């Protein structure tokens, strides 16, 4: 059985079976985009961007 974890914008992770209905369309979109990228033969994206201003404070406020 395939298990997918979906990251929420405010931090945290939902298991796919616990995903709120309003995020279901995002799972389908991500699956289609991931398949297209994989099938294109393009290299994996491994570069990270710098955090947005205030990210450290937000992360601390959320308890991470």
N, C-alpha and C positions, 0 to 999 in steps of 0.2 A: 504494500500500500504506500502510495506517495504521500508524504506529509510536507506541507508548505507552511512556512512562517511568514506572516505579513507584518512589516514594520509600520507602526503608526507614526504620524507626523509629530505627535507630542511625546514620542518615546514609548518604548514598550513593544511587545510583539503579541500578535494574535495567532493561534493555530487556525488553519483554514476553516475547520468546522465551527470555530467560535467567532468567525469574522462577522461584524455587524453588516446587515444587508446593504447599507449605503456604500460599502467598499467592494462589493462583489464585482462591479464593472471594472475596477482597477486591477483585480486579479486576472481577469480575461485579457485586458489590454497588455499587462506585463507579460503574460504567457505568449501572446502573439508577437510582441516586440522581441522577446528573448529568442523565440524560434527563428524569426527573420534574421536577427543578428548572428545567431549560431550558424544558420544555413548559408549566410553570406561569406563565411570563411574569414571575416574580419577578426583581428586579434581582440582578446578580452580587454576590457577597460580596467586598468589597474592604477591609474593616476588618481590621487586624492586632491581635492580642493581644500583651501584653507577654510576654517570655520567662519561663519558669518559673525559680524560684530555682535557681542552680547551672548554668544553661544555658551561660553563657559559659565556665565552667571545663570543662564536659563537651565543648563544641565544641573548645576548645583541646586537651584531652586526646586527642580523636579526630583532631586535625591539620587542623582547618578554620579 
